[in-house]
């Protein structure tokens, strides 16, 4: 960082070191949001969990329940994979800056 201005140090060194941790925090927040919106249907806030709630109320072993579980699981797993790839990509120094 010698000879760099404050802005250069921020963008070329500090942000590069912090970016994987920032993305990990966003990943955790996104997955928590998916989980919370799933259970929000039980308090009357229609959301992802509405399919599960309807499936449990009508036929606990029916296809609607399985469709909800598969859909929500797919969304959660895809979100996790995308953010994990972003973490891995940003953990390589200079990869996202093109340097």
Secondary structure, 3 states (H helix, E strand, C coil): CCCCCHHHHHHHHHHHHHHHHHHHHHHHHHHHHHHHHHHHHHHCCCCCHHHHHHHHHHCCCCHHHHHHHHHHHHHHHHHHHHHHHHHHHHCCCCCCCCC
